[in-house]
Every structure is written in C-alpha cells, then in structure tokens.
Amino acid sequence: MHTAAHEAAQPSRAELRRIVVAIVIGNGFVTYDFTVYSFSAVIIGNLFFPSSNPASSLLLSLATFGAGFVMRPLGAIMIGHIADSRGRKAGLTVSLTLMTLGTWLIACLPGYASIGHAATVLMVLARLMQGLAAGGEIGPASASLMESVAYRHRCFMVSWRGASQGAAAFVAALVGASMTALLSPAVMHDWG
C-alpha cells in the first residue's frame, strides 16, 4: 500500500544510484558465473568427470550444472529467510559470498588428474553453492530495488535486476566465444 510515510523515507538520488549499481553488479555476477559454467561444460566434463566415453563426461558435467538449478528453490527459501530476519543487505551478502566461494573454488580447483575423486566432489559442491546463491539472490535484490523508490516507480526499478541478468548472460557468452576463438583447445583445457 502506498503511504506518505513511505514516500518520505525514500533515499536521495545518489543513494538510489548506489543501491541500483550495487544490485546490478551483484546480480550480474551471480548470473555471469552461472552462465559461464554452461559454456565450459565440455571442458569441465573432460577435466572433472573423465570417462572413456566423452558423452558420459559431458552428461556428468551437465548433471552437475543441473544440480545448481535443483538448489535454487532451497537457496530462495534460506536466503529469503535471512533477508527477512536480518535485512536485505545481509541476504544479498550471503548470496554474493556463496557465489564468490563457489566460483573461486571452480577457478582454483585442480582437475581429476591431480586429485582424483576429490576434484569431482568439490566441483559438485561448488555448483551446489552457486545454485543456492542464484536462487537466494532474486528475492532480496528485487525487494531492495522495489522498496527503494516510490510506488509508481517500482516496476521500472525492479526491471534493473532482469536487465542485469540479460546483460551478464550476454557478456558470459562473449567471454566464452572469445576464449574459444582466441585460445587453442590445448590451452583451453590447460588453463582457459
């Protein structure tokens, strides 16, 4: 419900800009990380789920990608509860922290050839963390954007979250295509 008290509590233009930029960057990061995995599924399958059958490696990689989607509802409930009980910023911080840790783990994780089954288990764990983060980010980000402006501007403000997801997916696609075009297959498997 629209109230005069709500109108009076609105942030300044500078504060509003800071809120939008922070949420767009955080939301974009969550979407970017999630999307980059999909563009690297074949390489991830070879490095973390080796098999004599390349199709099996790819399917295990894609199943691990899917596990992140399975975790999204749980992340929405858990992080939504944190955002309601401790504040929107706390919920967003938990989401961004989980995504950062999951992404960092994937980036630094040695492959199956180096540490065996531990690489597979840690890759799945990283994807589960990313799934929790992606599911939990949507609610607090949308609520923060919506609550930061007057009633008549809420849809426009919340649209920034969706726009940042689309932009991040596009950037992830560009990075994936660029890496594939600029690096040899051997370099992509080694460090790309």
C-alpha positions, -999 to +999 in steps of 0.1 A: +000+000+000+012+034-009+017+057+021+030+092+027+055+078+053+069+055+026+074+085+002+092+105+029+117+076+036+130+074+001+168+076-004+185+105-022+194+102-059+230+094-050+219+067-025+194+053-050+221+052-077+244+033-053+216+008-045+209+002-082+246-001-091+254-025-062+224-048-070+231-047-108+267-057-102+259-084-076+230-098-097+252-097-128+280-115-111+256-142-099+242-147-135+276-144-152+292-171-130+262-194-135+262-189-173+300-193-178+298-228-165+273-237-192+297-225-219+325-246-205+306-278-199+326-299-223+359-289-209+347-292-173+334-327-182+368-337-195+387-323-166+365-332-136+344-362-149+368-381-171+355-412-189+364-434-218+332-421-234+332-383-240+294-383-239+295-396-204+319-369-193+296-342-209+265-357-193+281-357-158+292-321-163+256-311-174+241-331-145+264-310-122+252-279-139+216-291-133+223-296-097+227-259-093+192-254-106+179-280-081+194-259-053+178-227-064+144-232-045+163-241-013+185-210-018+154-188-023+139-201+010+171-200+030+184-166+019+149-151+017+145-160+054+179-144+062+169-113+043+136-110+062+151-117+096+184-098+093+178-074+064+181-073+026+218-064+027+225-095+048+206-117+024+224-102-006+258-106+012+251-143+019+241-148-018+272-130-032+295-147-007+282-182-017+285-174-054+320-160-049+332-190-029+317-214-055+332-196-084+366-193-067+366-230-059+358-238-096+386-214-108+412-228-084+402-265-084+428-289-097+413-314-121+407-351-117+441-360-130+457-341-100+434-350-070+411-378-083+376-381-070+381-351-047+380-329-077+347-343-088+332-339-053+345-304-049+331-294-083+297-306-073+299-288-040+309-256-058+279-259-082+256-265-052+269-233-036+263-214-068+228-228-071+219-217-035+233-183-043+215-178-076+182-189-060+186-167-030+197-136-048+164-129-067+141-121-037+163-098-017+176-080-048+140-074-061+127-064-027+156-039-022+150-023-055+113-022-051+114-007-016+139+020-026+115+040-047+080+055-046+052+031-055+047+045-090+084+037-100+087+001-086+083-019-118+109+002-135+133-001-106+129-039-103+134-042-141+171-034-134+175-069-119+162-086-151+182-063-173+214-071-154+208-108-158+204-105-195+235-083-198+255-107-177+245-137-198+254-118-229+288-109-215+294-145-204+286-156-240+310-131-254+337-143-230+331-179-238+331-173-276+362-151-273+381-176-253+372-204-277+382-183-307+415-169-292+428-200-274+438-233-288+419-264-275+450-275-256+453-241-239+416-241-231+420-274-213+452-264-196+441-230-181+414-214-203 
